[in-house]
Amino acid sequence: MSEPLTGTPLPADLPADHPLATTDPARSTAGSPLVTAFRGGTPSRTPVWFMRQAGRSLPEYREVRQGIGMLESCLKPELASEITLQPVRRHDVDAAIFFSDIVVPLRLAGVDVDIVPGTGPVLGQAVRTAADVAALPELTDESLEPIREAVRLTVAELGSTPLIGFAGAPFTVAAYMVEGGPSRDHLGPRTMMHADPETWNALATWAANTAGAFLRAQIEAGASAGQLFDSWAGSLSLADYEQYVQPHSAHAFSHVRDLVDGSGQPVPLVHFGTGTSEILPAMRDAGASVMGVDYRLPLGEAHRRLGATPGPDGRGTVPLQGNIDPALLSAPWEVLEAHVREVVEAGRVAPGHVVNLGHGVPPTTDPTVLTRIVDLIHSIQP
């Protein structure tokens, strides 16, 4: 029987053949536009990628997914790799985002969970008591091998284009577990925080360890950055976030914060949530080096709220990612183009800016529009 993973970090140095550490220019991502911007430098071109760029907006995705369930697709290394690569081939984006789902590590651990079409993640049994939490299985190192294999296959094809690994943040994952599925107001987990904080903290710790191990497996296998998604943190007050959530997000990041490349630079880590304008500084303090900003908050205001002190060049100290409004993807091109240019210009306040959407690609998006946006962004001088 395999031993469960713990929070104890493995040796910090990335393997010498890792894309961030290798000296092979055909495989190195250290000088890529994405990593350069994430680390606060001036990239060779303005970098862009899209959350949910691999998915239902692409006909090639729908073709390879025919008759295959979502979780099954995520756990087939060859298929997960192919889906991850599709938007890079089509759009020439500056990064691939690993094709998976936030509940994949739950399934790998042995939790009864599935993704129901039209509904989302649904658990066989909600987790609402101390006994429920105590009965949760632990994620083992060997169970993560399909993830590592998918990452290895993907990185071998990407060359010098970085792969971004990701995991669901502890609050969002725990919220699904308490509710047993999607929820509009996340009342269950918010109530548990106050009514039974001991059980909440035990569950959030489990989720943090699981997310951290999942993210670490991706980075060690070849991902050049990591992103923690907190889809539902916007439902929280600042006080609740700081007391009941931030420590667990910090714990998730602690699993990977020690990883460094050959020159001693840490792996870039992004923190993103939706509806999180009021808690953005607290999310930053959980330990990410880059802050993702959703479409509700202008990048200039995000920069101000993060308290970024200008550096010698007059720019701030916190790299930003975002934040094209996904609703404008179906607007007339002249409207969308003006908006994209505004976002790129607004991002200049930061020491590094990676253009993205302020959330994910809607499934009805015309993929040719995304390609046109990438071409536009790449034409703008960093």
N, C-alpha and C positions, 0 to 999 in steps of 0.2 A: 504494500500500500504506500502511495506517495505521501510525503509529509506536506501539510498545508503551508502555503506561502505566509510569510510574516512581513512586518514592516522593516526588517533589517535590510539595509541596502547592500547590494552586491558591489564588487570592486567598481570604482567610478570611471576608469578609463574605458572609452569605447574601443572595440577591436580595431586593429590597424587597417583593416580593409573596409571599415565602415565608411559610408559616403562622406561623413563630416571629417574623417581622419585620414583617408587615403590620399596619397600623392599622385594618383593616376588622374590626369586632367579629364579623361573621358568619363570618369565616375565620380569625381569630386563635386560635392554640393556646397562646400564651405564658401566659395566665392559666387554662388548663384544669386540672382537678383532677390529671391525670396529671403534667403538666409542673411544676406547683406542688409536688407531693410529691417528684418527682425532684430538684427544686432545694432541698429542705429546708424548704419553706414549709407553711403550714396550708391545705389545699384546701377548697373549698366543700362537697365531699362526699368520702367515703372512696373513692379510686379503685381500680378492679379491672379486670384483663383476664386472659386465660388463654392460656398457651402451647398451641399447637395448637388454638386456638378455631375456626379455619377448617379444616374437614377432615371426616373420616369420621363424626363424631358427628352431623352435620347432614344431614337428608334432602335439602335443597336443594343441598348440595354434591354428594352422590352423583348427583343428577339431572343437574347441568350437566357432570359429569365422565364421563358414560356414553360409552364408546368412545374416550376421549381419554387418552393416556398422561400420567403425572405431569410429566415434563419438558416435554412439549408444552403442558400446561396452564399451566405456569409461564411459558412464553415467548410465550403469546398475551396481549397486554396487556389486551384487553377481558375475557377470561376470568379472568386473574389478579386483575384489579380487582374483578370481580363476587364472586369467592370471598373476597377480603379483606374485602369489605363485609358479607357475609352474617351473621357473628356480631354485628356492631355493630347491624344492624337487629333481629335476633332477641333479643339479650340486653341491649342498652343498656350494653355494656361501655364503659369510659372511654378505650379506644384500640383501633385496628385494628393487627394485626401483618401486615406485608406477606407475601402468600402466595408462597412460593418454596421453595427447598431449598438446602442448603449446597453441593451439587455443581453448581448452576446456573452459577456463574461458571466452573467447569471446562469445562462444555459450551460456554459462550460463547467461551472461549479456544480451543476446538478439541480438547480432550481427549476421547478415546473413552470416554464414561461413560453409563450408563443406570440408571434406577431400576427394578429388577425386582420386580414384585408379590410380596409374601411374603418377600422377601429384603432389599431395600434397594439402595443404590448399588453398582454393579458396574462396574469399569473393564475395557476391552478388554485392557489390559496393565498389570500392576503396575509401580510405579516403585521400583526397588530398587538401582540403580547410579548412579554419577556421570554416566554416559552417558545413562541414562534421564532424569535431571533436566535435563541440558543440552539434551535434545531436546524438552523441554516447550514448547509454544507460549505466547506472551505474550498476556494479555488486552488488547485494544485499546479505546480510548475509544468508537469507533463501534459496537462489538459490544454495548455496554451500553444502546443506545438503546431496545430493547424494555422494559428495566427502568425506564428513566426515563419512558417513555410510560405504563406500567402505574401507576407512582406518581402521575403527573400526573392520570390519569383518576380514581384513587382519591381523591386529595386534593380534587379538584373536587366530589366527592360527600360527603365527610366534613364539610365546613364547619369548625366549631370543635373537632371531635373529632380528636385527634392520630393520626398514623400512625407506627408504630415500624418502622424499617428493621432489617435483621439480616444477619449473615453468620456462617458457620462459622469458629471459631477455627483458627489454623494447625495446632495439634496434631491436632485431630479430623479436619480435611480431609487432612492429610498421612498420618494413620493409615490412612484409607481407601485412599489412593493406594499406600502401601507394601504393605498387605495385599491390595489388588486388590478389596476388598469388605468387608463387615462382619466383625468379629472379636470373640471373647469376652474375650480377654486382651490384645490389641494387642501381642503379643510382638514382631512384626516391627519396628514403629517404635521400641519400647523397646530392642530389640537394636541397631538402627542407630545410635541416639544414642551408644552406647558403642563399637561395633565400627567405625563409619565416621562419626564426628561431622562431618567436612567435608561429606559427601554429605547427612547429615541437615540441617545448617544451610542448605545450598543449597536443599533441598526446602522446608524450613519458611519460608525467606525468600520463595520463590516463592508459597507458600500465603498468607503474610502480605500480600504486595503485591496478590495477587488478591482476598483478602477485603477489604482496605482500600479498593481501588478500587470494589468492588461496593457496599460500605456507603456510600462517599462519593457514588456516583451516586444512591442512594436519598435521602440527606439533601438533596443539592443540588436534587433534583427535587421535594422537598416533605415528606419525613419529618421529624418533630419530635423524634425520639430515635433512638438506635441501640443494638442489643444484639448482643454477641458471644457465640455459643453454643459452649461447649467440652464437648461431650457426653461425651468419653472421658477428660478430664483426671484424673478420679478414679482412673484406673488407675496414676497416677504417684506416686512418692515425692516428698516436698517437695524433696529435693536435686535430683532429676532435673527437676522442674518449674522450679525456680529457674535451673538452668544451661542447660537445653536447650529450654525452652518459653516461659517468661515474657518473654524478650527479643523473641521473635517475636510474641507477643500484643501487647506494647507497640508493636511496629512496625506491626501492623495498626491499632491505635488511632491511631497517629501520622498516618495518612492523613486522619483526621476531627477530631482533637483541636483543630485550629486554627479550626474553623468557629464563628462567633459570630453572634448575632442583632443586631437593630438597637440594642439597649442594651448590647451588648458581652458578653452572657452566653453561655457556651459551650453547645453542643448537649448535652443529657443523654446519657450513655453508660453502658450497663448491661453487666456481665460476669456470665455465668451458666454454671455447670457442674453436672453430677450426680456425686454421690459425692465432692465436693470439700471436705468439712468441714476436712480437715487442711491444705489449701493455700489456704484462703480469704484470709488476709492477703496471700499472695504474688500471688494473682489480683487483689486490689485494687491492689497496687503496679504492676500492668501498665498502669494509667492510667484505669480507669473511674471515673465519679463516683457510680455506684449499684451495689450488690452484690446480685445475685440469690442466693437461698438455697434449696437443695433441701429436700425434706420430711424428711431425716434429722436436721437440726440445728435446734433451737428458735431462734427469732429472737433471744431474749435472749442465748443462748450465742453466736450469730453476732456479735452486737453486742460482746460481751466479747472474742471472739477478734480482732475487727477493731481492738481497742484504741482505740475511739472515745471521746475525752475529752468529758465532758458540757459542753454549752454553757450559756449563761446561764439557759436554761429547764429545765435538768436533763436534757435529751435529748442524744443523741450527735451526732456530726458526719458519719456515713456513712449516707445514705438506704438503705433496704433494700427488696427486692422478694421476695415469697413469702408463705407457703409451705404452702398447704393440701395435705394428702396426697391424691393422686389416688385412692388405694385407698378412701377414705371417700366418694367420690362415689356409690357404690352402697349405702352403709350407710343404715339408717333415718334419716329426717330429723332426729329429735331428737339422734341421735349426730353427724350431720354439722353441724347447727346449732351444737351446743356446741363442736365443733372449730373452726368458722369464727370464732366469737366469741373463742375463745382466741387464734387467730392474729392477729386484729385488735387485741386487747388487747396481745399480746406486741409488736406492731409499734410501739406507742407509745413504746418506748424510743429509737427512731430519730428523727432530725429530720424525716424524711419516710418514708412507708411506702405502697407500692403493693401491694395484695393480688393474689396470683397463686397458681397451683398450684406445688408443689415439683417439678414436671416438667410433662409435657404431658397434655392431655385424652385419656383412653383412648377408642378408637373406639367402644366399646360404651356409652359414657355416654349417659344419657337427657338430651337437651338442655333439657328443662323443669327439670331439677335445676340446671343452670348458671344459667338465668334466675332461679330462686328464690334462688340464692346471691347473685347480683348485687343483687337487690332487698333481701336481708337486709343486705348490706354497705353499700349506700347508705342504709339506715335508721339506721346507727350513726354517731353524731356523730364527726367527725374529732378 
